[in-house]
Amino acid sequence: MTDSQCLPCAVRNTQYEGQWLHKFTSAGLEYNNRFSCETTCLPFSRLVNSSDANLGCTTCETGNVLFKLFAQDISACRFACLEG
């Protein structure tokens, strides 16, 4: 018999520019499953797959971001072009 232990939360994703684009908002929801933690994407990122949060988040930065005004949305990247 072994003692149970808390597993650190994890996602099946890689870092973007050396940073994770999410934060964990709960402990694991399933026993012995480090990928069952609830996550929230950081500003200007979205879930890779809205039905599978354990795939983590991806950046909304595509194209020339200097000409875009981003709006936060966890499932889609939304932006408006700046005038000029």
PyMOL Python script that loads the backbone (N, CA, C, O; Angstrom):
from pymol import cmd

cmd.read_pdbstr("""\
ATOM      1  N   MET A   1       0.835  -1.171   0.000  1.00  0.00           N
ATOM      2  CA  MET A   1       0.000   0.000   0.000  1.00  0.00           C
ATOM      3  C   MET A   1       0.883   1.239   0.000  1.00  0.00           C
ATOM      4  O   MET A   1       1.916   1.276   0.669  1.00  0.00           O
ATOM      5  N   THR A   2       0.466   2.258  -0.760  1.00  0.00           N
ATOM      6  CA  THR A   2       1.236   3.496  -0.819  1.00  0.00           C
ATOM      7  C   THR A   2       0.388   4.641  -0.324  1.00  0.00           C
ATOM      8  O   THR A   2      -0.841   4.604  -0.382  1.00  0.00           O
ATOM      9  N   ASP A   3       1.062   5.651   0.161  1.00  0.00           N
ATOM     10  CA  ASP A   3       0.371   6.870   0.583  1.00  0.00           C
ATOM     11  C   ASP A   3      -0.035   7.656  -0.644  1.00  0.00           C
ATOM     12  O   ASP A   3       0.681   7.676  -1.644  1.00  0.00           O
ATOM     13  N   SER A   4      -1.196   8.311  -0.566  1.00  0.00           N
ATOM     14  CA  SER A   4      -1.598   9.169  -1.670  1.00  0.00           C
ATOM     15  C   SER A   4      -0.785  10.461  -1.601  1.00  0.00           C
ATOM     16  O   SER A   4      -0.292  10.840  -0.538  1.00  0.00           O
ATOM     17  N   GLN A   5      -0.655  11.119  -2.725  1.00  0.00           N
ATOM     18  CA  GLN A   5       0.084  12.368  -2.756  1.00  0.00           C
ATOM     19  C   GLN A   5      -0.590  13.342  -3.710  1.00  0.00           C
ATOM     20  O   GLN A   5      -1.309  12.943  -4.626  1.00  0.00           O
ATOM     21  N   CYS A   6      -0.349  14.606  -3.481  1.00  0.00           N
ATOM     22  CA  CYS A   6      -0.883  15.629  -4.376  1.00  0.00           C
ATOM     23  C   CYS A   6       0.049  15.752  -5.574  1.00  0.00           C
ATOM     24  O   CYS A   6       1.265  15.872  -5.419  1.00  0.00           O
ATOM     25  N   LEU A   7      -0.529  15.720  -6.758  1.00  0.00           N
ATOM     26  CA  LEU A   7       0.259  15.886  -7.972  1.00  0.00           C
ATOM     27  C   LEU A   7       0.164  17.339  -8.422  1.00  0.00           C
ATOM     28  O   LEU A   7      -0.906  17.940  -8.333  1.00  0.00           O
ATOM     29  N   PRO A   8       1.260  17.910  -8.900  1.00  0.00           N
ATOM     30  CA  PRO A   8       1.170  19.285  -9.400  1.00  0.00           C
ATOM     31  C   PRO A   8       0.319  19.330 -10.664  1.00  0.00           C
ATOM     32  O   PRO A   8       0.354  18.409 -11.479  1.00  0.00           O
ATOM     33  N   CYS A   9      -0.443  20.404 -10.819  1.00  0.00           N
ATOM     34  CA  CYS A   9      -1.270  20.564 -12.016  1.00  0.00           C
ATOM     35  C   CYS A   9      -0.378  20.699 -13.249  1.00  0.00           C
ATOM     36  O   CYS A   9       0.740  21.207 -13.167  1.00  0.00           O
ATOM     37  N   ALA A  10      -0.883  20.241 -14.384  1.00  0.00           N
ATOM     38  CA  ALA A  10      -0.121  20.312 -15.628  1.00  0.00           C
ATOM     39  C   ALA A  10      -1.077  20.442 -16.809  1.00  0.00           C
ATOM     40  O   ALA A  10      -2.259  20.115 -16.703  1.00  0.00           O
ATOM     41  N   VAL A  11      -0.553  20.920 -17.929  1.00  0.00           N
ATOM     42  CA  VAL A  11      -1.286  20.970 -19.189  1.00  0.00           C
ATOM     43  C   VAL A  11      -0.435  20.290 -20.257  1.00  0.00           C
ATOM     44  O   VAL A  11       0.783  20.176 -20.120  1.00  0.00           O
ATOM     45  N   ARG A  12      -1.083  19.851 -21.299  1.00  0.00           N
ATOM     46  CA  ARG A  12      -0.375  19.219 -22.420  1.00  0.00           C
ATOM     47  C   ARG A  12      -0.091  20.294 -23.473  1.00  0.00           C
ATOM     48  O   ARG A  12      -0.719  20.333 -24.531  1.00  0.00           O
ATOM     49  N   ASN A  13       0.865  21.157 -23.158  1.00  0.00           N
ATOM     50  CA  ASN A  13       1.157  22.293 -24.000  1.00  0.00           C
ATOM     51  C   ASN A  13       2.602  22.694 -23.778  1.00  0.00           C
ATOM     52  O   ASN A  13       3.270  22.136 -22.906  1.00  0.00           O
ATOM     53  N   THR A  14       3.093  23.640 -24.541  1.00  0.00           N
ATOM     54  CA  THR A  14       4.438  24.163 -24.354  1.00  0.00           C
ATOM     55  C   THR A  14       4.352  25.641 -24.024  1.00  0.00           C
ATOM     56  O   THR A  14       3.316  26.277 -24.217  1.00  0.00           O
ATOM     57  N   GLN A  15       5.436  26.168 -23.532  1.00  0.00           N
ATOM     58  CA  GLN A  15       5.474  27.582 -23.189  1.00  0.00           C
ATOM     59  C   GLN A  15       5.573  28.435 -24.444  1.00  0.00           C
ATOM     60  O   GLN A  15       6.048  27.986 -25.488  1.00  0.00           O
ATOM     61  N   TYR A  16       5.117  29.667 -24.320  1.00  0.00           N
ATOM     62  CA  TYR A  16       5.223  30.651 -25.398  1.00  0.00           C
ATOM     63  C   TYR A  16       6.221  31.709 -24.953  1.00  0.00           C
ATOM     64  O   TYR A  16       6.013  32.369 -23.935  1.00  0.00           O
ATOM     65  N   GLU A  17       7.295  31.875 -25.703  1.00  0.00           N
ATOM     66  CA  GLU A  17       8.341  32.839 -25.350  1.00  0.00           C
ATOM     67  C   GLU A  17       8.811  32.642 -23.905  1.00  0.00           C
ATOM     68  O   GLU A  17       9.109  33.610 -23.205  1.00  0.00           O
ATOM     69  N   GLY A  18       8.875  31.376 -23.465  1.00  0.00           N
ATOM     70  CA  GLY A  18       9.355  31.061 -22.120  1.00  0.00           C
ATOM     71  C   GLY A  18       8.344  31.253 -21.007  1.00  0.00           C
ATOM     72  O   GLY A  18       8.709  31.176 -19.834  1.00  0.00           O
ATOM     73  N   GLN A  19       7.078  31.501 -21.339  1.00  0.00           N
ATOM     74  CA  GLN A  19       6.042  31.747 -20.335  1.00  0.00           C
ATOM     75  C   GLN A  19       4.828  30.862 -20.582  1.00  0.00           C
ATOM     76  O   GLN A  19       4.491  30.559 -21.727  1.00  0.00           O
ATOM     77  N   TRP A  20       4.173  30.450 -19.495  1.00  0.00           N
ATOM     78  CA  TRP A  20       2.889  29.753 -19.617  1.00  0.00           C
ATOM     79  C   TRP A  20       1.805  30.792 -19.828  1.00  0.00           C
ATOM     80  O   TRP A  20       1.875  31.877 -19.251  1.00  0.00           O
ATOM     81  N   LEU A  21       0.813  30.487 -20.635  1.00  0.00           N
ATOM     82  CA  LEU A  21      -0.267  31.431 -20.940  1.00  0.00           C
ATOM     83  C   LEU A  21      -1.540  31.121 -20.163  1.00  0.00           C
ATOM     84  O   LEU A  21      -2.633  31.501 -20.582  1.00  0.00           O
ATOM     85  N   HIS A  22      -1.404  30.438 -19.046  1.00  0.00           N
ATOM     86  CA  HIS A  22      -2.565  30.073 -18.235  1.00  0.00           C
ATOM     87  C   HIS A  22      -2.206  30.169 -16.756  1.00  0.00           C
ATOM     88  O   HIS A  22      -1.039  30.294 -16.383  1.00  0.00           O
ATOM     89  N   LYS A  23      -3.230  30.109 -15.942  1.00  0.00           N
ATOM     90  CA  LYS A  23      -3.044  29.913 -14.504  1.00  0.00           C
ATOM     91  C   LYS A  23      -4.057  28.872 -14.065  1.00  0.00           C
ATOM     92  O   LYS A  23      -5.144  28.778 -14.633  1.00  0.00           O
ATOM     93  N   PHE A  24      -3.710  28.107 -13.077  1.00  0.00           N
ATOM     94  CA  PHE A  24      -4.608  27.077 -12.558  1.00  0.00           C
ATOM     95  C   PHE A  24      -5.543  27.715 -11.542  1.00  0.00           C
ATOM     96  O   PHE A  24      -5.115  28.493 -10.690  1.00  0.00           O
ATOM     97  N   THR A  25      -6.833  27.376 -11.641  1.00  0.00           N
ATOM     98  CA  THR A  25      -7.826  27.987 -10.762  1.00  0.00           C
ATOM     99  C   THR A  25      -8.444  26.992  -9.792  1.00  0.00           C
ATOM    100  O   THR A  25      -9.335  27.348  -9.021  1.00  0.00           O
ATOM    101  N   SER A  26      -7.978  25.748  -9.825  1.00  0.00           N
ATOM    102  CA  SER A  26      -8.455  24.753  -8.861  1.00  0.00           C
ATOM    103  C   SER A  26      -7.408  23.670  -8.729  1.00  0.00           C
ATOM    104  O   SER A  26      -6.490  23.559  -9.541  1.00  0.00           O
ATOM    105  N   ALA A  27      -7.565  22.885  -7.700  1.00  0.00           N
ATOM    106  CA  ALA A  27      -6.771  21.663  -7.581  1.00  0.00           C
ATOM    107  C   ALA A  27      -7.376  20.653  -8.552  1.00  0.00           C
ATOM    108  O   ALA A  27      -8.418  20.917  -9.152  1.00  0.00           O
ATOM    109  N   GLY A  28      -6.746  19.527  -8.707  1.00  0.00           N
ATOM    110  CA  GLY A  28      -7.263  18.514  -9.624  1.00  0.00           C
ATOM    111  C   GLY A  28      -8.684  18.103  -9.297  1.00  0.00           C
ATOM    112  O   GLY A  28      -9.054  18.006  -8.127  1.00  0.00           O
ATOM    113  N   LEU A  29      -9.482  17.862 -10.322  1.00  0.00           N
ATOM    114  CA  LEU A  29     -10.866  17.460 -10.143  1.00  0.00           C
ATOM    115  C   LEU A  29     -11.024  15.947 -10.122  1.00  0.00           C
ATOM    116  O   LEU A  29     -12.067  15.432  -9.720  1.00  0.00           O
ATOM    117  N   GLU A  30      -9.973  15.229 -10.561  1.00  0.00           N
ATOM    118  CA  GLU A  30      -9.978  13.772 -10.560  1.00  0.00           C
ATOM    119  C   GLU A  30      -8.769  13.272  -9.782  1.00  0.00           C
ATOM    120  O   GLU A  30      -7.676  13.825  -9.902  1.00  0.00           O
ATOM    121  N   TYR A  31      -8.963  12.238  -8.995  1.00  0.00           N
ATOM    122  CA  TYR A  31      -7.881  11.648  -8.213  1.00  0.00           C
ATOM    123  C   TYR A  31      -6.784  11.144  -9.146  1.00  0.00           C
ATOM    124  O   TYR A  31      -7.060  10.477 -10.143  1.00  0.00           O
ATOM    125  N   ASN A  32      -5.543  11.469  -8.812  1.00  0.00           N
ATOM    126  CA  ASN A  32      -4.362  10.976  -9.514  1.00  0.00           C
ATOM    127  C   ASN A  32      -4.322  11.411 -10.991  1.00  0.00           C
ATOM    128  O   ASN A  32      -3.743  10.712 -11.822  1.00  0.00           O
ATOM    129  N   ASN A  33      -4.931  12.560 -11.318  1.00  0.00           N
ATOM    130  CA  ASN A  33      -4.923  13.066 -12.689  1.00  0.00           C
ATOM    131  C   ASN A  33      -4.450  14.515 -12.672  1.00  0.00           C
ATOM    132  O   ASN A  33      -5.239  15.424 -12.414  1.00  0.00           O
ATOM    133  N   ARG A  34      -3.180  14.731 -12.942  1.00  0.00           N
ATOM    134  CA  ARG A  34      -2.598  16.073 -12.891  1.00  0.00           C
ATOM    135  C   ARG A  34      -3.110  16.982 -14.001  1.00  0.00           C
ATOM    136  O   ARG A  34      -2.886  18.191 -13.954  1.00  0.00           O
ATOM    137  N   PHE A  35      -3.794  16.423 -15.000  1.00  0.00           N
ATOM    138  CA  PHE A  35      -4.339  17.205 -16.104  1.00  0.00           C
ATOM    139  C   PHE A  35      -5.808  17.586 -15.882  1.00  0.00           C
ATOM    140  O   PHE A  35      -6.451  18.102 -16.796  1.00  0.00           O
ATOM    141  N   SER A  36      -6.341  17.341 -14.692  1.00  0.00           N
ATOM    142  CA  SER A  36      -7.752  17.622 -14.435  1.00  0.00           C
ATOM    143  C   SER A  36      -7.989  18.938 -13.688  1.00  0.00           C
ATOM    144  O   SER A  36      -9.096  19.181 -13.208  1.00  0.00           O
ATOM    145  N   CYS A  37      -6.984  19.768 -13.588  1.00  0.00           N
ATOM    146  CA  CYS A  37      -7.139  21.057 -12.911  1.00  0.00           C
ATOM    147  C   CYS A  37      -7.851  22.042 -13.838  1.00  0.00           C
ATOM    148  O   CYS A  37      -7.662  22.014 -15.054  1.00  0.00           O
ATOM    149  N   GLU A  38      -8.663  22.905 -13.252  1.00  0.00           N
ATOM    150  CA  GLU A  38      -9.308  23.954 -14.033  1.00  0.00           C
ATOM    151  C   GLU A  38      -8.279  25.037 -14.322  1.00  0.00           C
ATOM    152  O   GLU A  38      -7.454  25.361 -13.468  1.00  0.00           O
ATOM    153  N   THR A  39      -8.330  25.594 -15.523  1.00  0.00           N
ATOM    154  CA  THR A  39      -7.375  26.622 -15.914  1.00  0.00           C
ATOM    155  C   THR A  39      -8.101  27.846 -16.464  1.00  0.00           C
ATOM    156  O   THR A  39      -9.237  27.761 -16.932  1.00  0.00           O
ATOM    157  N   THR A  40      -7.420  28.974 -16.394  1.00  0.00           N
ATOM    158  CA  THR A  40      -7.884  30.216 -16.995  1.00  0.00           C
ATOM    159  C   THR A  40      -6.745  30.762 -17.836  1.00  0.00           C
ATOM    160  O   THR A  40      -5.594  30.774 -17.401  1.00  0.00           O
ATOM    161  N   CYS A  41      -7.064  31.211 -19.036  1.00  0.00           N
ATOM    162  CA  CYS A  41      -6.049  31.795 -19.905  1.00  0.00           C
ATOM    163  C   CYS A  41      -5.702  33.202 -19.429  1.00  0.00           C
ATOM    164  O   CYS A  41      -6.561  33.937 -18.942  1.00  0.00           O
ATOM    165  N   LEU A  42      -4.440  33.562 -19.577  1.00  0.00           N
ATOM    166  CA  LEU A  42      -4.009  34.911 -19.259  1.00  0.00           C
ATOM    167  C   LEU A  42      -4.537  35.871 -20.319  1.00  0.00           C
ATOM    168  O   LEU A  42      -4.953  35.433 -21.391  1.00  0.00           O
ATOM    169  N   PRO A  43      -4.527  37.170 -20.037  1.00  0.00           N
ATOM    170  CA  PRO A  43      -5.028  38.130 -21.025  1.00  0.00           C
ATOM    171  C   PRO A  43      -4.370  37.961 -22.390  1.00  0.00           C
ATOM    172  O   PRO A  43      -3.173  37.696 -22.492  1.00  0.00           O
ATOM    173  N   PHE A  44      -5.162  38.118 -23.413  1.00  0.00           N
ATOM    174  CA  PHE A  44      -4.743  38.058 -24.812  1.00  0.00           C
ATOM    175  C   PHE A  44      -4.238  36.678 -25.227  1.00  0.00           C
ATOM    176  O   PHE A  44      -3.351  36.542 -26.070  1.00  0.00           O
ATOM    177  N   SER A  45      -4.826  35.672 -24.613  1.00  0.00           N
ATOM    178  CA  SER A  45      -4.621  34.291 -25.036  1.00  0.00           C
ATOM    179  C   SER A  45      -5.969  33.593 -24.966  1.00  0.00           C
ATOM    180  O   SER A  45      -6.914  34.116 -24.376  1.00  0.00           O
ATOM    181  N   ARG A  46      -6.057  32.404 -25.573  1.00  0.00           N
ATOM    182  CA  ARG A  46      -7.306  31.651 -25.593  1.00  0.00           C
ATOM    183  C   ARG A  46      -6.992  30.177 -25.453  1.00  0.00           C
ATOM    184  O   ARG A  46      -5.856  29.751 -25.660  1.00  0.00           O
ATOM    185  N   LEU A  47      -8.011  29.396 -25.097  1.00  0.00           N
ATOM    186  CA  LEU A  47      -7.831  27.952 -25.007  1.00  0.00           C
ATOM    187  C   LEU A  47      -7.497  27.387 -26.377  1.00  0.00           C
ATOM    188  O   LEU A  47      -8.055  27.820 -27.385  1.00  0.00           O
ATOM    189  N   VAL A  48      -6.598  26.429 -26.416  1.00  0.00           N
ATOM    190  CA  VAL A  48      -6.280  25.741 -27.668  1.00  0.00           C
ATOM    191  C   VAL A  48      -7.518  25.012 -28.169  1.00  0.00           C
ATOM    192  O   VAL A  48      -7.815  25.023 -29.364  1.00  0.00           O
ATOM    193  N   ASN A  49      -8.241  24.376 -27.245  1.00  0.00           N
ATOM    194  CA  ASN A  49      -9.463  23.647 -27.572  1.00  0.00           C
ATOM    195  C   ASN A  49     -10.477  23.952 -26.470  1.00  0.00           C
ATOM    196  O   ASN A  49     -10.265  23.573 -25.318  1.00  0.00           O
ATOM    197  N   SER A  50     -11.556  24.621 -26.801  1.00  0.00           N
ATOM    198  CA  SER A  50     -12.509  25.054 -25.769  1.00  0.00           C
ATOM    199  C   SER A  50     -13.200  23.904 -25.054  1.00  0.00           C
ATOM    200  O   SER A  50     -13.776  24.114 -23.986  1.00  0.00           O
ATOM    201  N   SER A  51     -13.164  22.702 -25.603  1.00  0.00           N
ATOM    202  CA  SER A  51     -13.780  21.560 -24.916  1.00  0.00           C
ATOM    203  C   SER A  51     -12.754  20.709 -24.173  1.00  0.00           C
ATOM    204  O   SER A  51     -13.122  19.693 -23.583  1.00  0.00           O
ATOM    205  N   ASP A  52     -11.481  21.094 -24.185  1.00  0.00           N
ATOM    206  CA  ASP A  52     -10.433  20.322 -23.514  1.00  0.00           C
ATOM    207  C   ASP A  52      -9.399  21.280 -22.935  1.00  0.00           C
ATOM    208  O   ASP A  52      -8.379  21.555 -23.568  1.00  0.00           O
ATOM    209  N   ALA A  53      -9.661  21.786 -21.734  1.00  0.00           N
ATOM    210  CA  ALA A  53      -8.790  22.782 -21.116  1.00  0.00           C
ATOM    211  C   ALA A  53      -7.397  22.252 -20.811  1.00  0.00           C
ATOM    212  O   ALA A  53      -6.470  23.046 -20.647  1.00  0.00           O
ATOM    213  N   ASN A  54      -7.217  20.930 -20.727  1.00  0.00           N
ATOM    214  CA  ASN A  54      -5.884  20.428 -20.391  1.00  0.00           C
ATOM    215  C   ASN A  54      -4.895  20.564 -21.547  1.00  0.00           C
ATOM    216  O   ASN A  54      -3.725  20.207 -21.406  1.00  0.00           O
ATOM    217  N   LEU A  55      -5.355  21.077 -22.690  1.00  0.00           N
ATOM    218  CA  LEU A  55      -4.431  21.382 -23.787  1.00  0.00           C
ATOM    219  C   LEU A  55      -3.824  22.775 -23.635  1.00  0.00           C
ATOM    220  O   LEU A  55      -2.969  23.174 -24.425  1.00  0.00           O
ATOM    221  N   GLY A  56      -4.272  23.515 -22.610  1.00  0.00           N
ATOM    222  CA  GLY A  56      -3.682  24.810 -22.306  1.00  0.00           C
ATOM    223  C   GLY A  56      -4.159  25.925 -23.216  1.00  0.00           C
ATOM    224  O   GLY A  56      -5.171  25.806 -23.907  1.00  0.00           O
ATOM    225  N   CYS A  57      -3.399  27.012 -23.196  1.00  0.00           N
ATOM    226  CA  CYS A  57      -3.771  28.234 -23.917  1.00  0.00           C
ATOM    227  C   CYS A  57      -2.732  28.568 -24.979  1.00  0.00           C
ATOM    228  O   CYS A  57      -1.579  28.142 -24.904  1.00  0.00           O
ATOM    229  N   THR A  58      -3.166  29.335 -25.963  1.00  0.00           N
ATOM    230  CA  THR A  58      -2.290  29.802 -27.024  1.00  0.00           C
ATOM    231  C   THR A  58      -2.447  31.310 -27.161  1.00  0.00           C
ATOM    232  O   THR A  58      -3.465  31.868 -26.750  1.00  0.00           O
ATOM    233  N   THR A  59      -1.476  31.954 -27.719  1.00  0.00           N
ATOM    234  CA  THR A  59      -1.491  33.412 -27.829  1.00  0.00           C
ATOM    235  C   THR A  59      -2.454  33.897 -28.912  1.00  0.00           C
ATOM    236  O   THR A  59      -2.731  33.184 -29.876  1.00  0.00           O
ATOM    237  N   CYS A  60      -2.949  35.093 -28.741  1.00  0.00           N
ATOM    238  CA  CYS A  60      -3.762  35.745 -29.763  1.00  0.00           C
ATOM    239  C   CYS A  60      -2.891  36.571 -30.707  1.00  0.00           C
ATOM    240  O   CYS A  60      -3.389  37.120 -31.690  1.00  0.00           O
ATOM    241  N   GLU A  61      -1.608  36.661 -30.417  1.00  0.00           N
ATOM    242  CA  GLU A  61      -0.716  37.505 -31.203  1.00  0.00           C
ATOM    243  C   GLU A  61      -0.385  36.852 -32.542  1.00  0.00           C
ATOM    244  O   GLU A  61       0.405  35.911 -32.607  1.00  0.00           O
ATOM    245  N   THR A  62      -0.992  37.357 -33.592  1.00  0.00           N
ATOM    246  CA  THR A  62      -0.670  36.940 -34.949  1.00  0.00           C
ATOM    247  C   THR A  62      -0.632  38.180 -35.819  1.00  0.00           C
ATOM    248  O   THR A  62      -1.340  39.152 -35.554  1.00  0.00           O
ATOM    249  N   GLY A  63       0.167  38.152 -36.827  1.00  0.00           N
ATOM    250  CA  GLY A  63       0.265  39.314 -37.701  1.00  0.00           C
ATOM    251  C   GLY A  63       0.921  40.480 -36.981  1.00  0.00           C
ATOM    252  O   GLY A  63       1.658  40.276 -36.016  1.00  0.00           O
ATOM    253  N   ASN A  64       0.669  41.672 -37.429  1.00  0.00           N
ATOM    254  CA  ASN A  64       1.249  42.861 -36.831  1.00  0.00           C
ATOM    255  C   ASN A  64       0.365  43.331 -35.681  1.00  0.00           C
ATOM    256  O   ASN A  64      -0.641  44.007 -35.894  1.00  0.00           O
ATOM    257  N   VAL A  65       0.749  42.970 -34.471  1.00  0.00           N
ATOM    258  CA  VAL A  65      -0.072  43.282 -33.295  1.00  0.00           C
ATOM    259  C   VAL A  65      -0.046  44.760 -32.938  1.00  0.00           C
ATOM    260  O   VAL A  65      -0.871  45.209 -32.143  1.00  0.00           O
ATOM    261  N   LEU A  66       0.873  45.524 -33.500  1.00  0.00           N
ATOM    262  CA  LEU A  66       0.938  46.951 -33.192  1.00  0.00           C
ATOM    263  C   LEU A  66      -0.250  47.717 -33.759  1.00  0.00           C
ATOM    264  O   LEU A  66      -0.539  48.830 -33.322  1.00  0.00           O
ATOM    265  N   PHE A  67      -0.947  47.117 -34.743  1.00  0.00           N
ATOM    266  CA  PHE A  67      -2.086  47.785 -35.364  1.00  0.00           C
ATOM    267  C   PHE A  67      -3.423  47.221 -34.885  1.00  0.00           C
ATOM    268  O   PHE A  67      -4.458  47.506 -35.488  1.00  0.00           O
ATOM    269  N   LYS A  68      -3.421  46.433 -33.819  1.00  0.00           N
ATOM    270  CA  LYS A  68      -4.642  45.787 -33.347  1.00  0.00           C
ATOM    271  C   LYS A  68      -4.951  46.185 -31.913  1.00  0.00           C
ATOM    272  O   LYS A  68      -4.047  46.412 -31.109  1.00  0.00           O
ATOM    273  N   LEU A  69      -6.225  46.265 -31.607  1.00  0.00           N
ATOM    274  CA  LEU A  69      -6.700  46.486 -30.248  1.00  0.00           C
ATOM    275  C   LEU A  69      -7.426  45.204 -29.835  1.00  0.00           C
ATOM    276  O   LEU A  69      -8.500  44.908 -30.358  1.00  0.00           O
ATOM    277  N   PHE A  70      -6.851  44.446 -28.905  1.00  0.00           N
ATOM    278  CA  PHE A  70      -7.387  43.140 -28.532  1.00  0.00           C
ATOM    279  C   PHE A  70      -8.478  43.250 -27.478  1.00  0.00           C
ATOM    280  O   PHE A  70      -8.465  44.161 -26.650  1.00  0.00           O
ATOM    281  N   ALA A  71      -9.423  42.314 -27.513  1.00  0.00           N
ATOM    282  CA  ALA A  71     -10.454  42.162 -26.489  1.00  0.00           C
ATOM    283  C   ALA A  71     -10.304  40.768 -25.893  1.00  0.00           C
ATOM    284  O   ALA A  71     -10.004  39.819 -26.618  1.00  0.00           O
ATOM    285  N   GLN A  72     -10.505  40.631 -24.599  1.00  0.00           N
ATOM    286  CA  GLN A  72     -10.303  39.342 -23.949  1.00  0.00           C
ATOM    287  C   GLN A  72     -11.502  38.438 -24.145  1.00  0.00           C
ATOM    288  O   GLN A  72     -12.640  38.853 -23.927  1.00  0.00           O
ATOM    289  N   ASP A  73     -11.251  37.197 -24.558  1.00  0.00           N
ATOM    290  CA  ASP A  73     -12.264  36.168 -24.741  1.00  0.00           C
ATOM    291  C   ASP A  73     -11.545  34.838 -24.571  1.00  0.00           C
ATOM    292  O   ASP A  73     -10.526  34.611 -25.224  1.00  0.00           O
ATOM    293  N   ILE A  74     -12.049  33.948 -23.709  1.00  0.00           N
ATOM    294  CA  ILE A  74     -11.316  32.712 -23.435  1.00  0.00           C
ATOM    295  C   ILE A  74     -11.368  31.699 -24.568  1.00  0.00           C
ATOM    296  O   ILE A  74     -10.545  30.784 -24.604  1.00  0.00           O
ATOM    297  N   SER A  75     -12.308  31.835 -25.491  1.00  0.00           N
ATOM    298  CA  SER A  75     -12.431  30.816 -26.513  1.00  0.00           C
ATOM    299  C   SER A  75     -12.058  31.299 -27.905  1.00  0.00           C
ATOM    300  O   SER A  75     -11.890  30.476 -28.806  1.00  0.00           O
ATOM    301  N   ALA A  76     -11.923  32.597 -28.110  1.00  0.00           N
ATOM    302  CA  ALA A  76     -11.586  33.122 -29.426  1.00  0.00           C
ATOM    303  C   ALA A  76     -10.767  34.391 -29.284  1.00  0.00           C
ATOM    304  O   ALA A  76     -10.906  35.120 -28.301  1.00  0.00           O
ATOM    305  N   CYS A  77      -9.922  34.654 -30.251  1.00  0.00           N
ATOM    306  CA  CYS A  77      -9.159  35.899 -30.274  1.00  0.00           C
ATOM    307  C   CYS A  77      -9.974  36.944 -31.021  1.00  0.00           C
ATOM    308  O   CYS A  77     -10.356  36.742 -32.174  1.00  0.00           O
ATOM    309  N   ARG A  78     -10.236  38.053 -30.358  1.00  0.00           N
ATOM    310  CA  ARG A  78     -11.020  39.124 -30.961  1.00  0.00           C
ATOM    311  C   ARG A  78     -10.194  40.402 -30.924  1.00  0.00           C
ATOM    312  O   ARG A  78      -9.562  40.716 -29.915  1.00  0.00           O
ATOM    313  N   PHE A  79     -10.205  41.130 -32.025  1.00  0.00           N
ATOM    314  CA  PHE A  79      -9.496  42.385 -32.068  1.00  0.00           C
ATOM    315  C   PHE A  79     -10.139  43.313 -33.078  1.00  0.00           C
ATOM    316  O   PHE A  79     -10.877  42.881 -33.963  1.00  0.00           O
ATOM    317  N   ALA A  80      -9.848  44.589 -32.931  1.00  0.00           N
ATOM    318  CA  ALA A  80     -10.273  45.592 -33.898  1.00  0.00           C
ATOM    319  C   ALA A  80      -9.005  46.284 -34.396  1.00  0.00           C
ATOM    320  O   ALA A  80      -8.059  46.488 -33.634  1.00  0.00           O
ATOM    321  N   CYS A  81      -8.993  46.637 -35.661  1.00  0.00           N
ATOM    322  CA  CYS A  81      -7.838  47.343 -36.221  1.00  0.00           C
ATOM    323  C   CYS A  81      -7.866  48.790 -35.754  1.00  0.00           C
ATOM    324  O   CYS A  81      -8.923  49.419 -35.709  1.00  0.00           O
ATOM    325  N   LEU A  82      -6.705  49.305 -35.410  1.00  0.00           N
ATOM    326  CA  LEU A  82      -6.606  50.710 -35.035  1.00  0.00           C
ATOM    327  C   LEU A  82      -6.775  51.586 -36.270  1.00  0.00           C
ATOM    328  O   LEU A  82      -6.401  51.189 -37.373  1.00  0.00           O
ATOM    329  N   GLU A  83      -7.327  52.753 -36.088  1.00  0.00           N
ATOM    330  CA  GLU A  83      -7.518  53.657 -37.231  1.00  0.00           C
ATOM    331  C   GLU A  83      -6.172  54.112 -37.765  1.00  0.00           C
ATOM    332  O   GLU A  83      -5.216  54.282 -37.008  1.00  0.00           O
ATOM    333  N   GLY A  84      -6.106  54.304 -39.059  1.00  0.00           N
ATOM    334  CA  GLY A  84      -4.888  54.779 -39.693  1.00  0.00           C
ATOM    335  C   GLY A  84      -4.099  53.653 -40.224  1.00  0.00           C
ATOM    336  O   GLY A  84      -3.031  53.864 -40.798  1.00  0.00           O
TER     337      GLY A  84
END
""", "prot")
cmd.dss("prot")
cmd.show_as("cartoon", "prot")
cmd.util.cbc("prot")
cmd.orient("prot")
